[in-house]
Amino acid sequence: MEVFAALIPLFMMFIFIGIYLAIIGVCIWVVITFLKRQKERNETLQEIANHLKSIQIVNKEE
């Protein structure tokens, strides 16, 4: 019985360490996902900017 009572804090420690690592993992995943989406948006905006550069704007003459 004493051995089991001694293992309870050890199990609790492993559970808390696991939760801590899971939180850190989720934070890293969110940051990586955010950066990938921003990179995709920047590439799309760069393509749009390149297309707009190639279009010749004609002004109305009054």
VOBA-1610 file (N, C-alpha, C; in pm, whole numbers, padded with zeros to 5 digits, always signed):
BEGIN
Met+00082-00120+00000Met+00000+00000+00000Met+00086+00126+00000Glu+00198+00120+00073Glu+00286+00236+00078Glu+00351+00263-00057Val+00379+00157-00131Val+00440+00175-00262Val+00341+00244-00356Phe+00217+00202-00351Phe+00115+00263-00434Phe+00097+00411-00399Ala+00099+00442-00269Ala+00085+00580-00225Ala+00204+00664-00270Ala+00320+00601-00281Ala+00438+00674-00325Ala+00436+00698-00476Leu+00365+00612-00550Leu+00361+00627-00695Leu+00259+00731-00742Ile+00162+00764-00658Ile+00060+00861-00697Ile+00121+00996-00734Pro+00210+01053-00654Pro+00270+01181-00696Pro+00351+01170-00825Leu+00412+01054-00844Leu+00491+01032-00966Leu+00398+01033-01089Phe+00285+00963-01079Phe+00189+00963-01189Phe+00133+01102-01213Met+00105+01173-01108Met+00054+01309-01122Met+00156+01399-01192Met+00283+01381-01159Met+00388+01459-01221Met+00393+01431-01371Phe+00384+01304-01409Phe+00386+01269-01551Phe+00265+01325-01624Ile+00150+01325-01559Ile+00030+01380-01620Ile+00046+01530-01643Phe+00098+01602-01544Phe+00117+01746-01560Phe+00222+01779-01665Ile+00328+01700-01671Ile+00430+01721-01773Ile+00371+01696-01911Gly+00287+01593-01924Gly+00222+01564-02051Gly+00130+01677-02095Ile+00054+01731-02002Ile-00035+01844-02034Ile+00047+01965-02076Tyr+00155+01992-02004Tyr+00242+02104-02036Tyr+00300+02090-02177Leu+00349+01971-02210Leu+00406+01948-02343Leu+00299+01957-02452Ala+00177+01913-02421Ala+00068+01923-02519Ala+00035+02069-02547Ile+00033+02151-02444Ile+00005+02293-02462Ile+00113+02359-02547Ile+00237+02327-02518Ile+00347+02383-02598Ile+00337+02336-02742Gly+00305+02208-02763Gly+00290+02155-02898Gly+00180+02224-02976Val+00067+02248-02911Val-00045+02316-02978Val-00005+02459-03013Cys+00064+02527-02924Cys+00109+02665-02953Cys+00202+02668-03073Ile+00295+02576-03079Ile+00388+02570-03192Ile+00313+02540-03321Trp+00215+02449-03316Trp+00135+02415-03433Trp+00057+02537-03483Val-00001+02613-03392Val-00078+02732-03431Val+00013+02835-03498Val+00131+02856-03443Val+00224+02954-03501Val+00268+02910-03640Ile+00301+02782-03656Ile+00346+02733-03787Ile+00233+02744-03889Thr+00111+02708-03850Thr-00004+02719-03940Thr-00028+02863-03980Phe-00021+02955-03884Phe-00040+03097-03912Phe+00064+03147-04011Leu+00190+03111-03990Leu+00296+03157-04079Leu+00281+03101-04220Lys+00239+02975-04232Lys+00217+02917-04365Lys+00105+02989-04439Arg-00004+03018-04368Arg-00116+03088-04433Arg-00077+03229-04473Gln+00000+03296-04390Gln+00046+03431-04425Gln+00136+03427-04548Lys+00220+03324-04557Lys+00309+03311-04672Lys+00226+03290-04799Glu+00121+03205-04791Glu+00035+03183-04906Glu-00036+03312-04947Arg-00084+03387-04851Arg-00152+03514-04882Arg-00056+03613-04946Asn+00067+03619-04895Asn+00166+03710-04953Asn+00198+03671-05097Glu+00208+03540-05124Glu+00236+03496-05261Glu+00121+03533-05354Thr-00001+03515-05307Thr-00118+03552-05388Thr-00120+03702-05415Leu-00094+03782-05313Leu-00091+03927-05332Leu+00022+03968-05426Gln+00135+03898-05421Gln+00246+03929-05511Gln+00208+03898-05654Glu+00136+03788-05676Glu+00089+03756-05811Glu-00007+03863-05863Ile-00097+03906-05777Ile-00192+04012-05816Ile-00117+04140-05850Ala-00018+04175-05770Ala+00061+04296-05795Ala+00137+04285-05927Asn+00189+04167-05956Asn+00260+04149-06084Asn+00165+04162-06202His+00044+04110-06190His-00054+04124-06298His-00094+04270-06316Leu-00108+04342-06206Leu-00145+04483-06216Leu-00035+04566-06279Lys+00091+04528-06258Lys+00202+04600-06320Lys+00200+04584-06472Ser+00156+04467-06518Ser+00158+04441-06662Ser+00039+04504-06734Ile-00064+04543-06660Ile-00180+04607-06721Ile-00150+04754-06744Gln-00181+04800-06866Gln-00156+04939-06899Gln-00284+05016-06867Ile-00270+05118-06787Ile-00386+05198-06749Ile-00401+05311-06849Val-00522+05321-06905Val-00550+05425-07004Val-00632+05534-06934Asn-00579+05655-06939Asn-00650+05768-06879Asn-00741+05832-06982Lys-00855+05882-06937Lys-00945+05955-07027Lys-00888+06093-07052Glu-00891+06132-07177Glu-00847+06267-07209Glu-00970+06355-07215Glu-00962+06466-07150Glu-01078+06556-07144Glu-01077+06653-07259
//
